[in-house]
Amino acid sequence: MKPVEQTCFDKVILRHRSVIETVFDELKNLCQIEHTRHRSPANFVVNLLAGLVAYCLIPSKPKIPVAGTYLQA
């Protein structure tokens, strides 16, 4: 493969990839967001919103340090 020039944004995101992967894992497994066979679009939206609400209620979420403060991932 040819080497590709990375932007500053790509470098920052790659440094925090493990935190991002952890958030995706929690959304898929703990909040059960990933489900491929919904019978209607309304069921898909309800399941997605319920999963996001469940994620918001988790007390300890992974965080990415940004300039001395923490942004929730």
Secondary structure, DSSP 8 states (H G I E B T S, - for coil): -------HHHHHHHHTHHHHHHHHHIIIIIS-------SSHHHHHHHHHHHHHHHHT-SS--EEEETTEEEE-
